[in-house]
Amino acid sequence: MKYESTKEYPCGKFRRMCGMKRKTFEKAVEILNAKYAAERAKNVRKSGRKPKLSMEDKLLATLEYLREYRTMAHIAASYGIAESNIHATIRWVENALVRDGTFSLPGKKALLKDPGGYDVALVDATETPIERPKKNSGGSIPARKSGTP
């Protein structure tokens, strides 16, 4: 799925397809663009080949990998690039978003410092009997009666 095809999706369908609201998606793209610009500013040489995927497509490919459990080979085939490029792209996007901290969840210490009450969820894990086929005394499948097909 390319970003160009998702532009005309309504907000509900966009969220179902991508896993995040459009505003959140745009915020993630802003973070990635800033990270890319900072990395590009460090490099002295500005020449080179233009990237084949836009930043939106890189984020969408990463979301497809994380949400749909698609293999990198399938994602690479759908975007028309090499599997190694998809691997590098997914790692770069994940690292950029994690290091930014905007999308990070609170750590264990923050949860322990919270003076609020704890939410408790009960899970019913009682054992239920499973009906299994009975074993024959001979230990084999009984022969068919003659006369029946």
C-alpha positions in Angstrom: 0.0 0.0 0.0 1.5 3.3 -1.0 0.7 6.6 0.7 -0.7 8.1 -2.5 -3.5 5.6 -2.4 -4.4 6.4 1.2 -4.7 10.2 0.8 -8.3 10.1 -0.2 -9.3 7.6 2.6 -11.6 9.0 5.3 -10.1 9.2 8.8 -11.8 6.0 10.0 -10.6 3.9 7.0 -7.1 5.4 7.3 -6.9 4.4 10.9 -8.1 0.9 10.1 -5.5 0.5 7.4 -2.5 2.1 9.1 -3.2 1.6 12.7 -2.9 5.2 13.7 -4.9 8.4 13.3 -3.9 10.7 10.4 -2.6 13.4 12.8 -0.4 10.9 14.6 0.9 9.6 11.3 1.7 13.2 10.2 3.5 13.8 13.5 5.6 10.7 13.0 6.4 11.8 9.4 7.5 15.2 10.8 9.8 13.5 13.3 11.3 11.3 10.5 11.8 14.3 8.2 13.6 16.2 11.0 15.8 13.2 11.7 16.6 12.7 8.0 17.5 16.4 7.6 19.8 16.3 10.6 21.6 13.2 9.2 21.8 14.8 5.8 23.3 18.0 7.3 26.1 16.0 8.9 27.2 14.6 5.5 29.5 16.8 3.6 28.5 15.4 0.2 25.0 16.2 -0.8 25.1 14.3 -4.1 23.7 10.8 -4.6 20.7 9.0 -5.8 17.3 10.3 -4.7 15.4 7.9 -2.3 12.9 5.7 -4.1 10.5 5.8 -1.2 9.0 8.9 0.3 9.1 9.3 4.1 5.4 8.5 4.2 6.0 5.2 2.3 8.9 4.3 4.6 6.6 4.8 7.6 3.8 2.8 6.0 6.2 -0.1 5.1 7.3 -0.2 8.8 3.7 -0.2 10.0 2.9 -3.1 7.6 5.9 -5.0 8.9 4.9 -4.4 12.6 1.1 -4.8 12.3 0.5 -7.3 9.6 3.5 -9.6 10.2 4.4 -9.5 6.5 7.8 -10.7 5.6 10.3 -8.2 4.3 10.4 -10.0 1.0 6.7 -9.3 0.5 6.9 -5.7 1.5 9.9 -5.2 -0.8 8.0 -6.7 -3.7 5.0 -4.5 -3.1 7.2 -1.3 -3.0 9.5 -2.4 -5.8 12.8 -2.3 -3.9 15.3 -4.8 -2.6 14.7 -6.7 0.6 17.9 -5.3 2.1 16.7 -1.8 1.5 13.4 -2.6 3.3 15.3 -4.1 6.2 17.5 -0.9 6.5 14.4 1.3 6.2 12.4 -0.5 8.9 15.4 -0.4 11.3 16.0 3.3 10.6 12.3 4.3 11.1 12.0 2.2 14.3 15.2 3.7 15.8 14.3 7.3 14.8 10.9 7.1 16.4 12.2 5.4 19.6 15.0 7.8 20.1 12.7 10.8 19.7 10.7 9.7 22.7 7.4 11.1 21.5 5.9 7.7 21.0 7.6 6.0 24.0 5.5 4.4 26.7 6.2 5.2 30.3 8.8 2.9 32.0 8.4 0.6 34.9 9.5 3.3 37.4 6.9 5.7 36.3 4.2 3.1 36.8 5.5 2.4 40.3 5.5 6.1 41.3 1.9 6.5 40.2 -0.1 6.9 43.5 -3.3 5.9 41.8 -5.0 2.6 42.3 -4.2 -0.5 40.3 -6.5 -1.9 37.7 -7.0 -5.6 38.1 -8.1 -7.9 35.4 -9.3 -11.4 36.2 -8.7 -14.2 33.7 -10.7 -17.4 33.7 -8.1 -20.1 33.3 -10.0 -23.1 34.5 -9.4 -26.4 33.0 -12.0 -27.9 30.7 -12.1 -31.5 29.7 -11.3 -32.3 26.1 -13.2 -35.1 24.4 -10.6 -37.4 22.8 -11.1 -40.5 20.7 -11.1 -43.8 22.7 -8.2 -46.2 22.2 -8.9 -49.7 20.8 -7.7 -52.7 22.8 -5.5 -53.7 19.8 -4.1 -50.2 19.4 -5.0 -50.0 15.7 -7.9 -48.7 13.6 -10.7 -51.3 13.3 -11.1 -52.9 9.9 -14.1 -52.0 7.8 -16.9 -54.4 7.7 -17.1 -56.2 4.4 -19.9 -55.1 2.2 -19.6 -51.4 2.9 -17.6 -49.2 0.5 
